Amino acid sequence: MEEHKSRLGYTFFMLTFFLCGSIIFLIGFYPASYSFSAEKENSIPSDRPKVLHGLKLEPPPPSYDSFILLVIDALREDFPNATTMPVAYERACEKLSLHVDIPTVTMPRLKSITTGTLSNFIDIALNVGHTEQLDDSLLHRLKKQNRVATFAGDHTWIQLFPTEFTRHRANNDSFYVNDFYDGDKRVTESLNLELKRTDWTLMVLHYLGLDHIGHVESHASPKIIPKLNEMDEVVKRIVEYKNLTNYLLMLTGDHGMADGGGHGGNTPQETAVPLYLYSKNCSQSKSSSKLHRYNQIDLTPTLSILLSVEIPTMSIGCLIPEMLQSLSKEQQLYAYFYNAHHLMNRARVRLGHDQVHNTDYYGWYQEATQKHKQVILEEIESSSLVNYETAKLNYIRVAEKISVLLSESLIKFDYGFIALGLGLTTTASLHLLLSVLFLDITDQLQLNNVRALQLLISIGASLVFLVIGHLMNIIMTSSMLYSVLLIVPLSIAFYLGLDIVRALVKISLPPSSFPRLYSPRRLKLSLPLPKILFLCYAIRTFTLGSSSFIEYEYRTWYYLGNTLILLTALRTLRRRITKANVELDGRHLSKIASACLWQHRRIFVVLLLLILMRYVYRLHVIKSTLMIFSLFILWARLRKYSQSAQSVATAVGFAIIYAFRGLNGQVQFINISEFLASRLVVPTVLAFWICFALVLVLGYREALPQTNPPPHWTRSFVLQQLMQTNLVCSLMVSALLYNVRNIVLLPTLLITLNETYKLCDAFATSSSSHKFSVRLVHVYKIMMTIFVARMFYFYQGNSNSLSTIDLTPGYIGQSSYNPVIVGLFVTIHTYGAEIHSFLYLIIHTLRTSDLRGVGIMQMKPAYSTAADSLVVPLYATLIVLPVAFYLCLMVGFRYHLFIYSVFSPKVLYDCYTVLVFYIVFLMTSLYLKLFKNYS
């Protein structure tokens, strides 16, 4: 048997290569922005047309003196009604509906409203802390005419338009979701000041309180209706202000709100927002069960017409007829002509002049312009009206058709980057897989070492590939520096690919084929591959090819996880009964069966618990009792990993967590005034962090050098203590961050893992192959850990929809927005089950120094020493393989109907999962390198 060798360094490089490949793939699949530099934007006329077939046209003047865009963040279409917003609902001149494209987050929605173009899906990752400044928009056009625009609200507007507003008052803590009222009050104060002024043309107000309430307390929060009432007062304040005589007020939302309170997905609740219009002396809109629906990007060209400015170059929207009622028929026809003319120019540049001139919509456009000319020339009202309607309908048809074509043409992929990313991720994952399955290959082919000749060949091949890619326009970079930098990942991909080819040749050919190149020793698997594990893992991986399975992935994990545990328990039970029956010559079979069933009672209780966890969200009625019970069980489970002083500090910390939830009104607590409770929240969280620091210091004290160390003080002992302290601290933080009803998942996770590991030991004991006994235990425990971790991940309420990301934990104990702390807390909360399960597996491996106690033949390397030689590499392999497979599927599904609504969020989740594991792996490897005793 081969000697024990640490493979942490090798695993680190493979994971690093995989992550780099994932980033390159995402850059190619989701370009940072839809850039049209290649279209030669200066060839698209930016001025409004003033001539039609030799006839002079006069662009309409501004339709109103004042324009007010009132954006209520996360305003769902069904939120405004006669009860929640009576003034806004009853006094609206028009009630329309806007369709919001994904991603349904603020920054890309603001870009669509102001530029009239679609945002890239990857903009959802840029939404937080985004600093891009737009080059062209409605606001740029207004500033060019020296007209005044003012703003108050979400600071994202100022990041996008730092100099376009004459006056602005932004909420610098827009991402601080615990602010329900203060930020909105400042916006209203700014509104009151601006209403007294008369120099502004456009006023933008962006209220965030509704969105924050949704994030923290869901769409069903009792604070939703009072907040809508507050927004109704804002509308009332504007429409009843006497000095506003000729105005247009537009009430809308940047995006909707999912039923859980979040957003970012594609549910109807997130993609449908209202558009209510108000002006003086208009007829109120008649109530209708179905509102006319337009696209959010249609606001841009429509507002351009009403403001009497040029349509932004990037706009691909159509006009909203209901917003043009203040224009005369001649002015309306000019508006439809101008928008169709703008889109036609965009189509010519984007799609090509020859291709456009051979289309039906070009014929419609020519017919519309001819009818438009006749309308201008004719004096007879009846025939002029017919030509007017014909021209108008054709202009609308042309605009709608070109808008769809331009939207589809925005889907751009950089296939060079996609191929490079796939090459790196695929080779890194396959390299890991082969090195884990065939340890002999790793040694014989020196896969862990760098071979100079192979490296030179890889660099040469990458240079040739880059040159060919640039010549054929397969790979396009903005500078020579980026092209040179691409040599590094490309060389790595070629190098790993050559390793894989050499390994596959070694595996597939008999040993005598190349006696000089390879050892004549026959190659064998170094790991067992249990059929049931392989089948469950394969089912899970191949379900990634179905959009329905991705949307309901939690059901796959619930079924496969419980099935895997149940089948393993039944197989172990059968083997035990058979073995005992043979030893007793068939006597007392019923007693043997009863005794064996009793031995497995705990695993069946665990299966029952796993079923109950699926309905944990229904336990809100007893959430106070459940929280106390859960914290007590969690503390009891952690006692064996803690010293006495640590246990006391942990208990105090858990008590403080309950007090914190009580002060927030989430569980039963002593009756104190709301004001006093709000003042005590921050000191309570501070007290928790003191307990956390005490637990951490007491645990890490063992690692300090000691003059007279006790007999049990060894490097291995110190390593265990540090890893256990990390687990305890991680669970303490999760208990603070978890939703009250989800805290029960923490002790249940530990119990499930513990009993599952015992089941794996028992199953391996009954295995007929002693050769793989120790490794069989490892394989089962690693696979079980992954399945259990994913099950508990979904038990929390997570999904593959971005709208289910809970931002509330990121702001616990925070009085302002800190992106690092918020990101860290949200990550720990979301991926807590993954983190805890991996740490628990490593600790369990280190603590289990000998398996002879459970009847498994001890082999070299010892069980506990396999943490860095087998457990970590195999765990990493099983994490990255499905992701590599899914990235390949993404290329095949790139034109799928649900590519952005279903498949894209999933790929972001998967890549981030690998990143989280990578970080935890780095921390764990550091401890293993520093304190692992191999002697």
MARLUM-136230 format. One line per field, with one value per residue (C-alpha): z, y, x negated; residue in one letter. Coordinates in steps of 0.05 Angstrom, whole numbers. Each point is the difference from the previous one (the first is absolute). Layout:
N
Z = [Z_...]
Y = [Y_...]
X = [X_...]
rest = [A_...]
END
This chain:
935
Z = [0_-18_54_28_-36_13_-62_25_-45_-62_19_11_-70_-32_36_-17_-74_3_29_-50_-56_29_1_-72_-21_34_-34_-67_14_32_-30_52_-42_-67_-35_-69_-15_-58_-29_-9_42_-32_-64_35_-6_68_-22_-8_-73_-29_-72_-30_-76_-9_48_62_67_66_63_54_59_72_17_73_41_55_-1_64_-2_66_7_59_6_-5_-14_-24_-49_50_58_-20_9_29_71_2_-44_-9_-27_-48_-24_-9_-28_-53_-71_-28_34_-41_13_-17_-12_33_-32_42_41_44_42_5_-40_-66_6_6_-61_-38_22_-20_-61_-30_-8_33_54_2_49_33_21_60_26_-12_34_68_1_-75_-24_-76_-29_-60_-63_-28_30_9_53_-46_-53_50_25_-72_-5_67_33_74_27_75_39_70_23_-18_-9_-60_-43_20_-16_-69_-10_43_-37_-36_58_16_72_35_69_1_55_10_38_-52_11_75_-1_73_-18_-12_11_9_-72_-27_47_-30_-70_20_31_-66_-37_43_-14_-76_-4_22_-57_-73_-37_-9_-59_27_72_17_67_20_65_30_63_-33_-29_67_37_-52_9_76_13_-67_-44_53_54_39_-16_-74_2_44_-47_-60_37_9_-74_-14_41_-44_-62_33_18_-73_-34_49_-2_-27_-34_-45_-58_-61_24_-13_60_-15_57_-12_30_-24_11_39_62_5_50_47_-2_-44_-74_-56_-31_-55_37_-21_67_-16_-74_1_28_-5_-39_23_-34_30_-28_8_-30_-26_1_52_-25_0_44_-41_22_-52_-11_-66_6_-31_10_49_-55_-35_52_-31_-70_26_51_-53_-43_59_24_-71_1_-45_11_31_-51_37_5_-30_32_-32_18_51_-34_64_19_-65_9_14_-70_-62_-54_-43_59_17_-71_3_65_-31_-62_42_41_-61_-36_60_4_-75_4_57_-41_-61_41_42_-52_-64_-53_-52_49_26_-69_-18_59_7_53_-47_-48_57_16_-71_-4_66_-22_-64_37_50_-58_-26_69_-1_-70_1_23_-5_71_-17_-45_44_60_-39_-19_71_29_-54_12_76_-1_-47_42_61_-37_-23_70_34_-52_2_76_5_-51_35_67_-28_-32_68_19_-13_20_-2_-22_7_75_7_-32_43_64_-17_-17_67_43_-37_2_73_22_-41_25_71_-14_-31_54_54_-35_-22_49_-39_-61_43_19_-66_-44_51_-4_63_-29_-56_-61_-37_-70_7_26_-60_-48_35_-4_-74_-14_37_-40_-65_24_20_-66_-39_46_-11_-75_-5_50_47_57_6_54_12_6_-15_75_8_-58_33_67_-34_-14_73_6_-71_15_64_-37_-53_53_40_-64_-19_70_-9_-69_29_58_-45_-45_61_24_-66_-27_30_40_-54_-53_20_48_-7_16_55_56_-20_62_-15_19_50_32_66_24_3_-40_35_-50_42_13_-73_-22_46_-18_-75_6_36_-53_-61_27_-12_-72_16_17_42_42_10_23_48_16_74_-16_-33_61_48_-38_-14_69_38_-50_7_75_1_-50_37_65_-30_-33_66_37_-48_4_76_4_-50_36_68_-29_-29_66_38_-52_-16_71_32_-67_27_60_-44_-46_59_31_-66_-11_70_-16_-60_38_-1_-75_-10_49_-42_-63_36_20_-72_-22_54_-20_-66_38_50_-27_28_71_11_52_49_-24_70_31_-62_3_73_-12_-62_34_59_-44_-41_63_25_-66_1_71_-23_-44_54_66_62_-6_-74_15_50_-50_-54_45_17_-74_-17_56_-29_-69_29_35_-66_-35_58_-4_-74_17_-35_61_68_47_60_-12_-10_-39_-74_8_54_-41_-61_44_28_-66_-17_71_-2_-66_29_60_-47_-36_67_14_-70_10_67_-31_-55_47_47_-58_-33_65_-9_-61_40_18_71_44_35_-48_26_-26_-47_-32_-70_-68_-18_65_-14_-71_26_51_-50_-51_54_23_-72_-5_66_-19_-69_31_50_-56_-40_61_2_-74_-12_-2_65_-31_-34_62_11_-63_35_53_-49_-50_52_22_-72_-17_63_-9_-75_14_49_-54_-49_50_10_-74_-13_56_-38_-65_-29_-29_55_-52_-6_70_24_-66_-7_66_-27_-66_35_52_-52_-45_59_24_-67_-5_71_-9_-62_32_58_-48_-30_68_15_-55_-52_-73_-69_-5_19_34_58_23_70_11_71_35_-31_41_68_49_-55_1_-70_-65_-2_-63_29_64_-36_-53_53_43_-59_-25_68_7_-70_-2_74_-11_-52_45_64_-35_-30_66_37_-50_10_76_-1_-43_46_63_-27_8_-3_-32_32_54_-51_-31_-61_-16_12_-59_-18_-7_65_-5_33_-45_-62_13_-46_-45_-18_34_-23_-73_-9_31_-46_-60_16_9_-66_-47_-4_-9_-58_-31_9_-33_-61_0_3_-69_-29_34_-18_-44_46_18_74_-7_41_46_21_-24_12_74_11_-30_45_61_-21_-13_66_36_-27_22_71_3_-27_57_53_-32_4_74_15_-41_39_66_-29_-26_64_51_-34_31_-50_46]
Y = [0_70_44_55_66_66_23_68_39_-38_9_74_9_-39_39_65_-20_-19_66_39_-40_15_74_-1_-39_50_58_-33_-21_65_59_56_44_2_43_26_30_-49_29_69_37_65_-26_0_70_30_60_-2_-6_66_-21_-54_-11_74_25_39_-31_36_-40_10_45_-26_-26_21_52_-50_-74_-41_-73_-32_-67_-43_-56_-70_27_-61_7_-24_45_64_-7_38_-21_6_62_30_68_-29_-54_43_64_-32_24_-66_-66_-39_-59_-7_-64_0_-41_-42_10_33_42_75_20_-35_23_72_-8_-27_57_55_-31_-44_-60_-68_-16_-59_-55_7_70_-34_-14_73_27_7_53_14_61_0_67_0_40_13_3_45_38_12_27_47_26_13_48_33_-23_-13_-71_-14_-64_-29_-73_-61_17_-48_57_44_-56_-7_76_36_67_-2_24_74_-14_-67_-28_-74_-51_-22_-62_-25_-72_4_-40_12_72_-1_74_48_-2_9_60_33_-11_32_59_10_-5_55_45_-12_12_72_10_9_-8_-75_-40_-70_-23_-73_-28_-71_-28_-62_-15_-49_-41_-2_-24_-55_-23_-2_-21_-28_25_-18_45_42_60_-5_33_59_11_0_49_44_-3_18_63_18_-7_42_53_6_-2_50_50_64_28_-61_17_-37_-63_-74_-46_-72_-50_-65_-50_-20_-73_-41_-43_-75_-34_-10_74_-3_13_-17_-57_-6_-13_42_35_24_17_39_71_53_65_50_68_65_70_59_-2_-72_-50_-54_-70_-49_-60_-61_-70_-3_57_16_-26_30_-11_41_21_34_56_28_18_22_47_25_22_32_36_21_-29_-49_-74_-31_-37_-66_0_-58_14_16_55_-3_28_18_47_39_24_71_5_19_-53_32_0_-72_-22_35_-37_-68_19_24_-64_-45_41_-7_-75_-7_34_-46_-60_22_7_-62_-48_29_46_-54_-48_54_24_-70_-8_9_53_44_-2_19_58_25_-5_36_58_8_1_48_46_-2_18_62_20_-18_49_-46_-25_-68_-26_31_-39_-66_15_21_-66_-40_37_-5_-75_-13_42_-40_-66_21_21_-63_-45_34_5_-76_-11_47_-32_-68_27_24_-73_-1_-53_2_-70_6_14_-52_-53_20_-1_-67_-28_21_-22_-67_-18_21_-41_-62_7_-1_-60_-42_16_-21_-64_-23_17_-43_45_60_-31_-34_60_52_37_38_27_50_-29_52_-29_-7_71_27_-38_28_72_-9_-30_57_52_-33_-4_73_23_-41_22_74_-9_-34_48_-57_34_76_40_75_3_-39_-7_-41_-44_-14_-15_-52_-41_-21_-34_-27_-32_-30_-29_-31_-27_-33_-26_-35_-31_-26_-30_-34_-27_-26_-34_-33_-23_-25_-37_-63_8_-34_52_51_-36_55_57_-30_-49_-70_-5_-6_61_-7_45_29_13_-42_25_-24_-7_34_61_5_-6_54_46_-12_13_65_21_-17_35_65_-6_14_69_-31_-40_63_41_-56_-26_-4_-58_-38_8_-18_-63_-23_18_-37_-58_-7_-2_-48_-49_0_-13_-57_-32_4_-28_-58_-17_2_-45_-49_-2_-11_-52_-40_3_-26_-53_31_0_60_37_44_21_13_44_37_12_25_46_28_13_42_38_65_2_-10_57_42_-17_23_65_12_-6_48_51_10_30_41_64_-20_-2_75_-11_-31_38_25_-70_-29_51_-14_-74_6_43_-47_-62_37_19_-72_-25_50_-17_-58_48_52_9_19_74_-2_-36_54_56_-37_-8_74_17_-43_34_68_-23_-16_68_34_-34_18_74_-2_-30_-65_-45_8_44_45_59_64_63_0_59_-35_-65_38_31_-68_-35_24_-12_-70_-17_29_-46_-59_18_4_-72_-20_31_-36_-68_14_22_-59_-48_31_4_-73_17_46_-29_-28_-7_-63_-30_-55_-71_5_64_-19_32_-46_20_74_-9_-33_54_56_-33_-14_73_22_-44_25_73_-11_-31_57_51_-40_-4_76_9_-55_14_-20_-59_-24_-5_-71_-19_9_-55_-43_6_-23_-58_-21_1_-38_-55_-4_-10_-56_-32_5_-35_-55_-9_-5_-51_-46_10_-63_37_16_29_62_2_65_35_-25_35_64_-3_-12_55_51_-14_-1_66_33_-26_20_69_13_-24_48_56_-6_-11_72_24_11_-14_13_66_62_28_-49_29_26_66_11_-39_46_58_-32_47_49_73_15_-36_-35_-43_-45_-16_-7_-46_-42_-8_-15_-52_-34_0_-27_-52_-17_-72_-10_31_-37_-67_4_22_-55_-52_23_0_-68_-27_29_-26_-70_-26_-74_-38_-67_18_-6_-63_29_-25_56_15_49_57_5_25_68_16_-3_68_34_-58_-26_35_71_-18_-46_51_54_-46_-15_74_24_-57_18_73_-17_-42_57_51_-45_-4_75_5_-48_38_70_13_-35_37_-4_14_64_-16_-71_-23_64_9_-72_9_60_-41_-59_43_36_-67_-21_67_-9_-71_28_50_-52_-48_52_12_-75_-14_53_-36_-68_25_34_-51_-67_-51_-53_-37]
X = [0_-26_-27_41_-11_33_37_23_-47_22_74_-12_-28_56_54_-35_-2_73_21_-42_33_69_-14_-25_62_46_-36_11_72_22_-38_-7_46_34_-51_16_-67_-6_63_-32_51_-20_32_68_31_11_41_75_22_26_13_44_-2_-18_53_-20_18_6_-17_52_-18_-1_69_-4_-37_-18_-13_-3_-24_20_-35_21_-51_31_71_38_56_51_-23_37_75_59_-19_-76_-8_70_-22_-51_49_62_-31_-44_12_-27_-15_-50_-46_-74_-37_-68_-56_-46_-42_52_-48_-7_-61_16_73_-22_-44_60_45_-50_-33_55_-45_-3_-50_-46_15_-68_22_32_-70_-19_62_-35_-55_8_-38_12_19_46_-20_69_70_60_-37_-59_47_33_-67_-21_59_-19_64_4_8_3_-3_12_-6_-40_-74_-4_26_-59_-49_30_8_-51_5_67_43_-1_20_1_9_-19_7_-72_24_48_-21_13_64_18_16_75_17_-58_-24_70_11_-61_28_66_-36_-37_67_29_-59_2_75_-14_-48_20_-65_0_25_-8_2_-18_21_-22_29_-33_40_48_-57_-36_63_7_-72_5_71_27_56_52_-30_51_-45_15_69_-22_-59_47_44_-61_-15_73_-10_-59_44_54_-51_-21_68_30_-57_30_-62_-6_45_-28_-34_-5_-9_-22_7_-37_-48_-69_18_50_-4_1_46_-59_-16_-62_-9_-48_40_51_65_61_-3_-71_8_65_3_54_-5_51_4_26_9_46_70_-4_56_-11_-16_57_-11_-20_-18_-55_-48_-34_-71_-62_-74_-39_-48_59_-2_-64_23_68_-31_-48_59_36_-63_-16_-70_-36_12_-63_-42_5_76_37_68_66_49_56_62_37_-57_7_72_-22_-30_39_9_-53_-48_18_-14_-67_-15_15_-41_-59_-3_7_-53_-47_10_-8_-68_-19_21_-40_-63_11_27_-27_31_11_33_47_21_22_47_76_-7_-40_58_47_-45_-1_76_7_-44_40_66_-32_-19_72_27_-43_20_74_52_61_13_30_-55_-53_28_-6_-71_-15_24_-37_-65_7_14_-59_-47_22_-10_-69_-21_26_-33_-68_2_7_-55_-48_16_-18_-63_-25_-13_-75_-50_-75_-12_-75_6_55_-44_-60_41_31_-69_-28_59_7_-74_-7_60_-20_-72_26_45_-55_-50_51_24_-69_-54_-49_9_-17_-67_-17_16_-23_65_-17_-65_-14_-35_-41_7_75_5_-38_45_61_-25_-16_68_35_-38_21_72_1_-28_51_56_-16_-8_68_32_16_-35_7_-35_-2_-76_-63_-12_64_-21_-67_33_44_-62_-3_69_-5_-68_27_59_-45_-47_56_30_-65_-2_70_-16_-61_41_56_-50_-30_68_27_-62_-29_-65_-43_18_-52_-48_-52_47_42_-8_21_42_74_41_55_52_-24_71_62_60_64_56_53_-44_-21_73_26_-57_10_75_-13_-50_42_62_-38_21_73_28_55_-50_-41_60_20_-70_17_46_-57_-44_57_15_-72_-26_53_-1_-75_2_60_-31_-66_36_41_-61_-38_59_6_-74_1_61_-30_-67_33_47_-59_-38_61_18_67_26_37_7_56_-42_-60_42_29_-68_-29_59_-10_-73_22_54_-39_-9_74_13_-48_40_63_-35_-21_72_22_-53_36_58_-40_29_68_-25_6_55_-49_-62_-19_1_-33_-56_-15_1_-44_-52_-3_-9_-53_-38_4_-28_-57_-22_-43_-38_-10_-36_40_-14_18_65_20_-16_38_61_-1_-7_61_40_-19_24_68_1_-18_58_45_-18_18_68_-13_7_33_-40_8_47_-39_14_-14_-47_-41_-2_-28_-54_-20_-8_-71_-28_31_-35_-65_7_7_-64_-36_22_-20_-69_-7_16_-50_-56_10_-3_-61_-37_-17_-42_-47_-68_-2_-61_27_50_46_-9_59_-26_-22_4_58_37_-10_25_64_11_-7_46_51_-4_12_61_29_-12_30_63_6_-1_50_46_-2_13_51_74_34_35_-64_-43_26_-38_-67_5_38_-57_-51_44_12_-74_-20_51_-14_-74_16_43_-58_-46_51_9_-74_-6_46_-37_-30_-60_-50_-47_42_29_-31_8_71_15_-30_38_67_-12_-21_59_48_-28_11_71_18_-31_40_64_-9_-19_69_34_-20_45_-55_13_-30_38_-38_62_-7_-66_13_-36_26_-56_-52_26_5_-34_-17_19_-24_-16_-68_-6_-54_38_67_-30_-35_63_45_-49_-6_76_13_-55_-2_20_-55_-53_20_6_-70_-31_37_-26_-73_7_32_-57_-53_34_9_-70_16_58_-14_50_56_-28_-36_-70_-49_-45_-55_7_40_71_-14_-59_45_30_-49_-18_69_59_-15_-19_59_48_-27_8_72_15_-30_21_74_-18_-47_55_50_-46_-2_76_4_-32_51_57_-25_61_49_64_-19_-74_3_58_-19_-68_-39_17_-19_-69_-13_21_-44_-62_10_7_-68_-29_28_-29_-66_-4_17_-50_-55_12_4_-63_-37_15_-16_-67_-20_22_8_-48_-21_-48]
rest = [M_E_E_H_K_S_R_L_G_Y_T_F_F_M_L_T_F_F_L_C_G_S_I_I_F_L_I_G_F_Y_P_A_S_Y_S_F_S_A_E_K_E_N_S_I_P_S_D_R_P_K_V_L_H_G_L_K_L_E_P_P_P_P_S_Y_D_S_F_I_L_L_V_I_D_A_L_R_E_D_F_P_N_A_T_T_M_P_V_A_Y_E_R_A_C_E_K_L_S_L_H_V_D_I_P_T_V_T_M_P_R_L_K_S_I_T_T_G_T_L_S_N_F_I_D_I_A_L_N_V_G_H_T_E_Q_L_D_D_S_L_L_H_R_L_K_K_Q_N_R_V_A_T_F_A_G_D_H_T_W_I_Q_L_F_P_T_E_F_T_R_H_R_A_N_N_D_S_F_Y_V_N_D_F_Y_D_G_D_K_R_V_T_E_S_L_N_L_E_L_K_R_T_D_W_T_L_M_V_L_H_Y_L_G_L_D_H_I_G_H_V_E_S_H_A_S_P_K_I_I_P_K_L_N_E_M_D_E_V_V_K_R_I_V_E_Y_K_N_L_T_N_Y_L_L_M_L_T_G_D_H_G_M_A_D_G_G_G_H_G_G_N_T_P_Q_E_T_A_V_P_L_Y_L_Y_S_K_N_C_S_Q_S_K_S_S_S_K_L_H_R_Y_N_Q_I_D_L_T_P_T_L_S_I_L_L_S_V_E_I_P_T_M_S_I_G_C_L_I_P_E_M_L_Q_S_L_S_K_E_Q_Q_L_Y_A_Y_F_Y_N_A_H_H_L_M_N_R_A_R_V_R_L_G_H_D_Q_V_H_N_T_D_Y_Y_G_W_Y_Q_E_A_T_Q_K_H_K_Q_V_I_L_E_E_I_E_S_S_S_L_V_N_Y_E_T_A_K_L_N_Y_I_R_V_A_E_K_I_S_V_L_L_S_E_S_L_I_K_F_D_Y_G_F_I_A_L_G_L_G_L_T_T_T_A_S_L_H_L_L_L_S_V_L_F_L_D_I_T_D_Q_L_Q_L_N_N_V_R_A_L_Q_L_L_I_S_I_G_A_S_L_V_F_L_V_I_G_H_L_M_N_I_I_M_T_S_S_M_L_Y_S_V_L_L_I_V_P_L_S_I_A_F_Y_L_G_L_D_I_V_R_A_L_V_K_I_S_L_P_P_S_S_F_P_R_L_Y_S_P_R_R_L_K_L_S_L_P_L_P_K_I_L_F_L_C_Y_A_I_R_T_F_T_L_G_S_S_S_F_I_E_Y_E_Y_R_T_W_Y_Y_L_G_N_T_L_I_L_L_T_A_L_R_T_L_R_R_R_I_T_K_A_N_V_E_L_D_G_R_H_L_S_K_I_A_S_A_C_L_W_Q_H_R_R_I_F_V_V_L_L_L_L_I_L_M_R_Y_V_Y_R_L_H_V_I_K_S_T_L_M_I_F_S_L_F_I_L_W_A_R_L_R_K_Y_S_Q_S_A_Q_S_V_A_T_A_V_G_F_A_I_I_Y_A_F_R_G_L_N_G_Q_V_Q_F_I_N_I_S_E_F_L_A_S_R_L_V_V_P_T_V_L_A_F_W_I_C_F_A_L_V_L_V_L_G_Y_R_E_A_L_P_Q_T_N_P_P_P_H_W_T_R_S_F_V_L_Q_Q_L_M_Q_T_N_L_V_C_S_L_M_V_S_A_L_L_Y_N_V_R_N_I_V_L_L_P_T_L_L_I_T_L_N_E_T_Y_K_L_C_D_A_F_A_T_S_S_S_S_H_K_F_S_V_R_L_V_H_V_Y_K_I_M_M_T_I_F_V_A_R_M_F_Y_F_Y_Q_G_N_S_N_S_L_S_T_I_D_L_T_P_G_Y_I_G_Q_S_S_Y_N_P_V_I_V_G_L_F_V_T_I_H_T_Y_G_A_E_I_H_S_F_L_Y_L_I_I_H_T_L_R_T_S_D_L_R_G_V_G_I_M_Q_M_K_P_A_Y_S_T_A_A_D_S_L_V_V_P_L_Y_A_T_L_I_V_L_P_V_A_F_Y_L_C_L_M_V_G_F_R_Y_H_L_F_I_Y_S_V_F_S_P_K_V_L_Y_D_C_Y_T_V_L_V_F_Y_I_V_F_L_M_T_S_L_Y_L_K_L_F_K_N_Y_S]
END
